Every structure is written in structure tokens, then in C-alpha cells.
Amino acid sequence: MMLADWFFDQKLSDWVQGLGSLSAAAAAVGIALRQETADRRRAEAARKLRRQVLAAAMEPVLRDLNTTARLRGSLVQAIGRTRRGEEPEEAPHLEQLLIPLPDIFMTTIERMDVFGALIASEVYTLMHRINDYNRDVHAMRDLEIPVRSWAANLRPKLDAAIETLDLLMPHMHQEVSGLDAAD
């Protein structure tokens, strides 16, 4: 059989058609994979931007909350230095001891997962610890516990909240720094 006969034979056209079909399928798979990779990159970039914007909103709030907690710590420490028989004439006002939890925590709680499980759980822990501290402040007042013993009860709760703030603040700062670098 001659090469020309074989070349013009029907079988060759079947091979060419088969190779063309395989090439088209491979091209379709390649295009789909490239599109999926591009979509994944865009989704990750959008998630990173959401994380950075939320961190930019949270960072000053956490800083203010940290300052407030440390000021309350100073007041609690001063209360703890009260000696027996030197009971203050009047207990501190609740506003002097309470730590208000900013609204941003409640309005953004569903979005905390953009930071990942560890940081999201620390934000929830912070909220719990501040609420727990505030409940104890109310209890000290409502149960008429002697003021000089307030420090022993409030200090551990306050220290736990400050510890959580100390963990969260550098992470939020790092996220915001990434936002600055992106500009």
C-alpha cells in the first residue's frame, strides 16, 4: 500500500477528527481551569479587602476599648488599696467602672469569620469577657458588697479582657498595615 493511498484513506480522516476532538476538549478543560483559578484569586482578593476594611474599622475601637479597660483597671486598683476602716463614703458610680461595648461588635459579628477561626473566636471571647466584667460591676453594686472587696472580684475579669485586647490589637494593626501597603 502506498503512503498516498493510506493518507487519503477514510481511516486517516477519523484519526484527524479524533485528534481535533481531543484538542478541543483539552482546550476547554484548560480554559475552565484558568477561569477557575482567576475566580479563586478574585474571591481571595475580595476576602482580603473585606478583612482589611473590617480591621481598619475595628482597630481604633479596640484601641479605645483598651484605653478604657486600662483606666478602669487603675480605678479598680485604687479601690483595692482601700484599707479596712477606710471604706469610701460612696461607691464609685457605675459609669466610672463599666466598659461600654461599642456597637461595631454587634453590627459586624456575622463578618468576623473573614479573620479566620482563631481571631473570630478571640473577638467573641472579648465580647463575653467585657459583658462578664460589666455584669460583675452591676452585681457588686446590687448586692451591696463592700467597696474595698470589689477589686478582688473585678480585677481577674478585667485582666482577662485586657489580655484578649492585647492579642487582638496587633493582628488588626497588621491587617490595616496590609491595606496601607496595597495603596
C-alpha positions in Angstrom: 0.0 0.0 0.0 1.2 3.4 -0.9 1.6 6.2 1.5 -0.7 8.3 -0.6 -3.4 5.7 -0.6 -3.1 5.4 3.2 -3.2 9.2 3.6 -6.4 9.5 1.6 -8.0 6.6 3.2 -11.1 7.1 5.4 -9.2 5.9 8.5 -6.9 8.9 8.4 -9.8 11.3 8.5 -11.2 9.5 11.5 -7.8 10.0 13.2 -7.7 13.6 12.4 -11.2 14.2 13.6 -10.4 12.3 16.8 -7.3 14.3 17.4 -9.2 17.5 16.7 -11.9 16.5 19.3 -9.2 15.7 21.9 -7.5 19.0 21.2 -10.8 20.9 21.6 -11.6 19.0 24.9 -8.1 19.8 26.2 -8.5 23.4 25.3 -12.0 23.5 27.0 -10.5 22.0 30.2 -7.6 24.4 30.1 -9.9 27.4 29.7 -12.1 26.2 32.6 -9.1 25.6 34.9 -7.7 29.1 34.1 -11.1 30.6 34.7 -11.5 28.8 38.0 -8.0 29.9 39.1 -8.8 33.5 38.2 -12.2 33.3 40.0 -10.4 31.9 43.1 -7.8 34.7 43.0 -10.5 37.4 42.7 -12.5 35.8 45.6 -9.4 35.7 47.8 -8.6 39.3 46.9 -12.1 40.4 47.8 -12.0 38.4 51.1 -8.6 40.0 51.9 -10.0 43.5 51.2 -13.1 42.8 53.4 -10.8 41.6 56.1 -8.6 44.7 55.9 -11.5 47.2 55.8 -13.2 45.5 58.8 -9.8 45.6 60.6 -9.5 49.3 59.8 -12.9 49.9 61.4 -12.1 47.7 64.4 -8.5 48.9 65.2 -9.4 52.3 66.6 -12.3 50.8 68.5 -10.1 48.2 70.1 -7.5 50.9 70.9 -10.2 53.0 72.7 -11.5 49.9 74.4 -8.0 49.0 75.6 -7.6 52.5 77.0 -10.9 52.4 78.7 -10.1 49.0 80.2 -6.8 50.2 81.5 -8.4 53.3 83.0 -10.9 51.0 84.7 -8.0 48.9 85.9 -6.4 51.9 87.6 -9.7 52.7 89.3 -10.2 49.1 90.4 -6.6 49.1 91.7 -7.2 52.3 93.7 -10.4 50.8 95.1 -8.3 47.7 96.1 -5.9 49.9 98.1 -8.6 51.0 100.4 -7.7 49.9 103.9 -10.0 48.4 106.5 -12.0 51.0 108.2 -11.4 53.4 105.4 -14.5 52.4 103.4 -15.2 55.1 100.9 -18.1 57.3 101.7 -19.7 56.4 98.5 -19.2 53.6 96.0 -18.0 54.6 92.5 -20.7 55.3 90.0 -21.4 52.5 87.6 -20.3 54.7 84.7 -16.9 55.0 86.2 -16.4 51.2 86.2 -18.4 49.9 83.3 -16.8 49.3 79.9 -19.3 50.1 77.2 -19.1 47.6 74.4 -19.2 49.5 71.1 -22.0 48.8 68.6 -19.5 47.8 65.9 -19.1 44.4 67.6 -22.8 43.6 67.2 -23.2 45.1 63.7 -20.2 43.2 62.3 -20.4 39.9 64.3 -21.5 37.9 61.2 -18.5 39.1 59.3 -15.8 38.2 61.8 -15.2 34.9 60.1 -13.1 36.8 57.4 -10.3 36.8 60.0 -10.3 33.1 60.4 -11.5 30.9 63.3 -8.8 31.9 65.8 -9.3 35.7 65.6 -13.1 35.4 65.3 -13.2 33.3 68.4 -11.0 35.9 70.2 -13.4 38.7 69.2 -16.3 36.6 70.6 -14.2 35.9 73.8 -13.5 39.6 74.2 -17.2 40.4 74.0 -18.0 37.8 76.5 -15.3 38.9 78.9 -16.4 42.5 78.8 -20.0 41.6 79.3 -19.0 39.3 82.2 -17.0 42.1 83.8 -19.9 44.5 83.4 -22.3 42.0 85.0 -19.9 41.7 87.9 -19.8 45.5 88.3 -23.6 45.6 88.5 -23.6 42.6 90.9 -21.1 44.3 93.3 -23.4 47.4 93.4 -26.7 45.5 93.5 -25.6 43.0 96.2 -24.1 45.8 98.3 -20.7 44.1 98.5 -18.2 46.3 100.4 -16.4 48.5 98.0 -12.9 47.6 99.2 -13.5 44.0 98.1 -14.6 45.0 94.6 -11.0 44.9 93.3 -10.5 41.2 94.2 -13.7 40.3 92.3 -13.3 42.7 89.3 -9.6 42.5 88.7 -9.4 39.0 87.2 -12.3 39.7 84.8 -10.7 43.0 83.7 -7.3 41.4 83.3 -8.8 38.7 81.1 -10.4 41.3 78.8 -7.2 43.3 78.6 -5.3 40.1 77.7 -7.7 39.4 74.9 -7.3 43.0 73.7 -3.6 42.6 73.7 -3.9 39.6 71.5 -6.3 41.2 69.0 -4.8 44.6 68.6 -1.5 43.6 66.9 -3.5 41.4 64.5 -5.8 44.2 63.5 -2.9 46.5 63.1 -1.1 44.0 60.8 -4.3 43.8 58.6 -4.5 47.6 58.4 -0.8 47.8 57.5 -1.5 45.5 54.6 -4.2 47.8 53.5 -1.8 50.8 53.5 0.8 48.8 51.6 -1.8 48.0 48.9 -2.4 51.6 48.1 
